[in-house]
Amino acid sequence: MLQGCASSPEKEAADLEPLYFPPPPDTPRFVYERTVQASSQIEKSSSQDELRAMLTGVSANNRVMSKPFDVAVCKGLIFVSDTVLRTVMVFDVPGKRFFEIGKDKPGILQKPLGLATDDECNLYVADASSKRIMVYDQAGNYVKALGGQDWFDRLTHVTVDAEGTRVYAVDTGGVGSENHHVLVFDVNTGKHLRTIGKRGTENGELNLPRDIAIDAKGWLYVVDGGNFRVQVFDDNGEFVRQVGQLGRQYGHFARPKGVAVDRDNNIYVSDAAHGNFQIFDADGQLLLFVGNRSETFERAAYMLPAGIDVDEDGRVYMVDQYFRKMDIFRPTRIRENEGFVGAWAK
């Protein structure tokens, strides 16, 4: 049923009124822009494919999200990991093309989870099954692998500094594991540089850590899932502050999943129980929440939101595993055709 929605969201959204956050009469800061589910939404089909689709209702070359996990965006390249397809789907908006990463040796992916990009749009993938951080260039060519079976119990997420010199990998551990921490590796040499955190509930300690993000200063933002908070560490790995706590009200977390940071150090956190993402300022004060929990496929509605990212222009991208989709939200300060992803509207 859900896969049948793959070709319809944009057509349906075009007939609806704009969806703003916060809604009027407050001054809106974001507007829902589009839902993405399939390669056909970015890549123009050939006349033969269009005829086949018209006659059969199925496009032979259309790749549809099956279980998206995370999203990373760099200069109009949208990377989405899918644990069922076992690839990273790439929506090249400026180039209006689609391709996949992780299908060919030696860079085959087994279970791609967390994603990150550096300033050159090199892609870093946390491959849970091989317990390696797989590195590709922006064209999808395999570059190298870091880590391995001896380093992780449960590799789930990754981030990288802007220069692509240090990579930070989350070991989520598990009930019977003490490895609830972040490992730091030198990208060039593969050397382990530092371990951040240990299992626990105190400041600087982690319990089932999940996603991780990094800001321009090199500060880290770690979703501390089992402690229902986001912890902030400085560039030396020292605890700075926590954001949020357990609770059902806004500004609190019930099942935090993904985290991203924009250029103003605002913090974006997706929550699978709330069915939304919340935006906090650099000091951890709630600014805004976007989306709502729903069992119905619709704009800005979620059942299992997961990975989240913010691009250079301030657009926000979030995937939902239940609805097999990625939603994009545009800051109202820019027009639809502006920015790297603005090419989608042209």
N, C-alpha and C positions, 0 to 999 in steps of 0.2 A: 504493500500500500504506500509506504513512504517513498520508495524508489519512483513511483509514478508521479511524484511531485517535482522531479528533477527539471522538467522543462517549463514549469508553470509559474514559479515565484515571481519572476521579473514582470511577466505579463499581468499577473494579478495585482502586483504592487503599483504598477503604472496607473491603474484605475482608482486607486485609493488616495485619500488625503495624506499629506506628509505626516510622519509620526515623529514628534519632537520629544526631546528629553532635556530638562523637565518640560512637562506640557504647559500650555498657556493656562493662566495669565503670566506665569513666570517666564523670564527671558530664557529661550532655549539655547542650549550649548551644543547639543548633538541632534542629528536627524538620521533616522534609519535610511540607508542608501540602497542596499540590495542583499539578496540571499543567493549564495552560490552552492551548487550541488554537483555540477557536472562539467566535463570538458567542453561540451557543446555551447556553453555560455560564453566562452572566450574564443574558441577556435571555429572559424568559418567552415562549414561543411561543403564538400564538393557537390556538384549538381547530381552526381550519381547517388551519393549518400542521401541527399534530400529527397530524391525520388524513392529510394528504398524506404526511408522513414515514412514518407507519405503513404506508401502502399502497405507497409507492414506495421507501422507504428513504432518501429525499433530502429535506432541508428547503430550501425555496426561498429563505428569508431567512437561512440560516446562512452566515456568513462565516468561512472557515477560513484560518489563517495559511499563507502560501505560502513566504516566505523572510524571517522576522523578523531584524532587524539589531540594534536597540537597544531599551531599555526605560527609561522615566522614570516616577516615581510621585509623586503629590502629593495628600494628603488623600483617599485612596481612589480617585483617578482613575489608572488604569494606562494609559499610552501606549506602544504598540508600533509601531515603524516596520517596514514591509514593502516591500522593494525590488521585488518582483514585482507586488504589488497596487498599488504606487505611492501608498499612503496611510499615515496613522497610524491604527491601530486603537485605539479608546478603550473600555476596560472601566470603566464608572462603577459601582463596587461599592456605595456607599451608595444610589445611585439605581436600582440593578439594571437598567441599560440599557446599550446598546451604540451607538456611532456612529463615523463615520470623518471624519478631517480630511485636506484636500488634494484633494478631488474637484471643487471648484467654483471658478470664477474669482472674484476675482483671486488666490486663494490656492492654485492648483493646484500640486501637487507632482509632480516628474518622477522623482526618485530619492532618496527620503528615507533618510538614514542616521542620524547621531547625534542624540540628543534631550536636552533639559534643561528643567527647570521652575524658576520663581522661587517666592517664598513665596505669591504670589497665584495660583499654578497656571497662569500664562501659559506657553505651550509655545513652545520654540525648536527649530527643525528645521534641520539641515544638509542642504540639498538639493544633492546632488553635481552634477547635470546643469546646473542654472542657476547654480551656485556662489554661492548666496545663503543667508543665514540667514533663514528664514521664521518670523515671529512670529504666534501666534494666542492669543486669550484662552481661558479654560478651557472655554468652550462650543464652541470650534472655529471661532470667527469670525476671519477674517484681519485682522491689525492692520498689519503693515508687513514690509519686507524690508531686510536689511542686507548689505553686501558686494557681490559681483557678479563678472563674468567677469574684470575687471582685477585682482582682489585675490588670487585663488587659482589654484594649479595643480590641486590635488586636495583640495577641501574634504571632510572626512569626519566630524568630530565637533565638538561644541559644549558649553559649559557657561555658566552665568550666575550672577552673585552673587544673594544672597537678595532684595535690593531690586529686582532687575531693572533695574539702571542700567548695568552693564557685562557685555558678552558676550565670551567667549573662544572663538575658533574655530581648529581644528587644520587646518593645511595639511600633508597627509602627503607631498606632493611626489611623488617617484618616482626611478627610477635616474638619469634625465638632468636632474633638477631640483635646484636649490639651496634651494628653498623648503620646508625641513623645520622648521617653526616654528609658533608660536601667535600669532595676531593678536588684539588687544584693541580692541573698538569701544564707543563710547558708544551705548547703546540709544536714547536720546532723539534725538540729533542724527545718528547714523550715522557720526560722525567716528572715524577711526582714531587710537587713543591710544598704542599701544605694540606692539612686536614682541618676543616672548620666544623665545630660542633661535636657533640656526643649525645648519646641517648639520655633523655631526662626531661624535666619540666621547668627548670630554672631558666633565667635569662641566658641566652647563648647555647642552650641545650635544645635538642630536637627530638620529636617523636613522630615518626612517619612523615618525614619531609617530602614535599612534592615538587612543585615547579620552582624555578629560580630565574631572577632577572638581574641585570647589572645596569648601573647608570653611568653617566659620563665621567664621574669621579672615581669609578671603580668600586662603588659601594654595592653590596649584594642585598637582594630582597628574596627571602626564602619562605615559601608557603610551608608552615609548620603544621601540617594537617591534623595530627593527633592532639596538638595543643590548641587548635582552633585560632591561629594567629598568623601574621606575617612578621618575621623577624628581619631586622635590618642590621647588617654588618658593615664596618668600614673596610677600606682597601687593605687593611692588615688582618682582616678576619675577626676583629673585635666587635662585640655586641654594642649596638648603638641604642636601639629602641624596638618596641613591638608595636604593631598596628592591629587593632581589633582584639576580640575575645569571643568566647562561646556565647551565643545568644541568637534569638530569632528576630530581634529588631534590627533595623538598618544601622550600619556601622559595626555590627557584630557578624560572626561567621557561624555557620552550622556544618558546612562541608566545603571548605575552601579548596579550590583546585588549581587555578592558573593565576599567574601574576605577570604584569608588564609595567614598565616605567616609561613615561614620556620625557621630552626634553626639558620640561619644567619640574621634573622629579615628582609629578603626580603619580600615584600608585593605583593600578587597575587590578582588581581581584575578582575572579569568577567564583561562583558558589553554586554547587550542584543541588543543594537543598533549597536555597532561595530562588534558584532559576534565574539568576541575573548576574551582572557584574557591578561592583561598587567602585567609586573613584574617591581616593583620599588625597589630601595635599601632602607635601613633604614631611609635615609634622604628624601625619596620621589622623587628621581631622576629616570626617566624611564631607564630601562635596556634592555627590550625586549618585544615584543608582539608576541603572538602565536595564530594562527588560522585566519579564515576569514569568513565573512558573505556570505552565499550561500543558495539558495533554493534547491540545489541538495544534496542528501545524499552522503557524501564522507568523507575522512579522514580530521580531523581538520577543518571541515566546520560546521557552526552553524547558526541557525535562532533565537533560544531563549535559549542561555546559561544561566545557573542559578548558582546552588551551585558549590563550588570549595574547594578542600583541597589538602594539601601537606603531604606526609607521612614521616616517619623517615629516609628514604633513599633518599628523594628528588624527588620522583615521584609525578607528578601533576595529579589530577583527576578532571574532570569537566563534569557536566550533561547538556544535552540540552533537553528542554521540547518538542520542535517541532519534533525533530528527534527521541525522546524517546531512548536516548542513554547516555552512559558515555564513554568519551575518556580518555585514560591514556597516559601520556608523561613521558619518562624516561630521566633523566639527562645523558648526554653522558659520564660522568666520571665513570659510572658503567655499567657493562655488563647486557645483557638481563636476564641472570639466577641468578643475584645477588639481594640481598635484600629480604624482606619479600614476595613481590609479584613476585620475580624471580621464585618461584615454578611453576608459570603458564607456564613457558617456558620449564620445565623439563619433 
